[in-house]
Amino acid sequence: MNKRRQKQIERIALTILRNCFSGNPEKLLVSGGIDVKKVASYLGIELVPQELKDDFPAEASLNTTIGKINHNAKDGLRRYRFMVAQEIGRYVLDRQHQGKFENLPLRYFSIFTANDSPINEDVQEREANAFAAALLMPRDLLIDAVKKAYQSRMSENENYDIIQALADQFDVSKLAMSTRLTNLDLA
């Protein structure tokens, strides 16, 4: 996925957040992260807890008029939130492609990516991950949170784990936060 496509996905996620939360997603971080249930409801997606196999933490049943996400009822809260955000991403991005799950045109790839490369097979997975990250950790909110954390806490304690603190603030895993910070060139 190239930077242009990444920016498109960021814009799509931000537009959904602004529409869902009346232009004010900043309020959500006070209560521990973006409310994925509210986002799903806003988009007309039903969340259905089920006992799924461990290698299928979530799955989506989607058509052009209604969406349903089956998620593993045994998952921890942070894993649940990320998996639901991924499936919302698949739903939203699939609708952008007129209801077809298919690989994207080569213009979204590096010139060094071969047509038969396994990389082409997981484009939708990478896009769903990018969407989930953009939805749960919106760029501008994350940048503000990083600035505030450095200003207020780093001066008090040099052993302060900023990544864990940000992960807690956005209610995501430390790995998800670390990856997001790296992808935004903030790490």
DAJO-V396306 format. One record per residue. RES is the residue in three letters. SS is DSSP state (hx for helix, st for strand, lp for the rest). PHI is phi in whole degrees, -180 to 180 (none if undefined). Layout:
res->{RES	RES}
ss->{SS	SS}
phi->{PHI	PHI}
This chain:
res->{MET	ASN	LYS	ARG	ARG	GLN	LYS	GLN	ILE	GLU	ARG	ILE	ALA	LEU	THR	ILE	LEU	ARG	ASN	CYS	PHE	SER	GLY	ASN	PRO	GLU	LYS	LEU	LEU	VAL	SER	GLY	GLY	ILE	ASP	VAL	LYS	LYS	VAL	ALA	SER	TYR	LEU	GLY	ILE	GLU	LEU	VAL	PRO	GLN	GLU	LEU	LYS	ASP	ASP	PHE	PRO	ALA	GLU	ALA	SER	LEU	ASN	THR	THR	ILE	GLY	LYS	ILE	ASN	HIS	ASN	ALA	LYS	ASP	GLY	LEU	ARG	ARG	TYR	ARG	PHE	MET	VAL	ALA	GLN	GLU	ILE	GLY	ARG	TYR	VAL	LEU	ASP	ARG	GLN	HIS	GLN	GLY	LYS	PHE	GLU	ASN	LEU	PRO	LEU	ARG	TYR	PHE	SER	ILE	PHE	THR	ALA	ASN	ASP	SER	PRO	ILE	ASN	GLU	ASP	VAL	GLN	GLU	ARG	GLU	ALA	ASN	ALA	PHE	ALA	ALA	ALA	LEU	LEU	MET	PRO	ARG	ASP	LEU	LEU	ILE	ASP	ALA	VAL	LYS	LYS	ALA	TYR	GLN	SER	ARG	MET	SER	GLU	ASN	GLU	ASN	TYR	ASP	ILE	ILE	GLN	ALA	LEU	ALA	ASP	GLN	PHE	ASP	VAL	SER	LYS	LEU	ALA	MET	SER	THR	ARG	LEU	THR	ASN	LEU	ASP	LEU	ALA}
ss->{lp	lp	hx	hx	hx	hx	hx	hx	hx	hx	hx	hx	hx	hx	hx	hx	hx	hx	hx	hx	lp	lp	lp	lp	hx	hx	hx	hx	hx	hx	hx	lp	lp	lp	lp	hx	hx	hx	hx	hx	hx	hx	lp	lp	st	st	st	st	st	st	lp	lp	lp	lp	lp	lp	lp	st	st	st	st	st	lp	lp	lp	lp	st	st	st	st	st	st	lp	lp	lp	lp	hx	hx	hx	hx	hx	hx	hx	hx	hx	hx	hx	hx	hx	hx	hx	hx	hx	hx	hx	hx	lp	lp	lp	lp	lp	lp	lp	lp	lp	hx	hx	hx	lp	lp	lp	lp	lp	lp	lp	lp	lp	hx	hx	hx	hx	lp	hx	hx	hx	hx	hx	hx	hx	hx	hx	hx	hx	hx	hx	hx	lp	lp	hx	hx	hx	hx	hx	hx	hx	hx	hx	hx	hx	hx	hx	hx	hx	hx	lp	lp	lp	lp	lp	lp	lp	hx	hx	hx	hx	hx	hx	hx	hx	hx	lp	lp	lp	hx	hx	hx	hx	hx	hx	hx	hx	hx	hx	lp	lp	lp	lp}
phi->{none	-91	-65	-62	-66	-58	-65	-62	-65	-59	-65	-62	-63	-65	-62	-62	-61	-63	-69	-68	-113	50	73	-137	-68	-58	-61	-70	-71	-63	-95	94	103	-70	-82	-68	-64	-67	-63	-60	-61	-58	-86	77	-104	-90	-100	-123	-72	-145	-90	-108	-64	-58	-83	-127	-68	-160	-148	-119	-112	-126	-141	-73	-113	-143	-127	-141	-115	-91	-126	-71	-66	-86	-65	-69	-59	-68	-64	-56	-61	-68	-63	-64	-63	-61	-67	-61	-60	-60	-62	-67	-70	-63	-65	-66	-104	56	73	-116	-91	-152	-65	-79	-59	-61	-62	-89	-116	-66	-66	-92	-88	-76	-59	-96	-68	-61	-60	-63	-73	-113	-60	-64	-66	-66	-67	-64	-64	-63	-64	-59	-64	-67	-74	-82	-133	-54	-49	-65	-65	-68	-60	-61	-65	-63	-60	-64	-64	-66	-68	-91	-102	-64	-70	-82	-148	-74	-92	-61	-93	-65	-65	-65	-63	-68	-59	-65	-63	-94	57	-130	-72	-63	-63	-61	-65	-60	-64	-63	-61	-65	-65	-93	58	-106	-101}
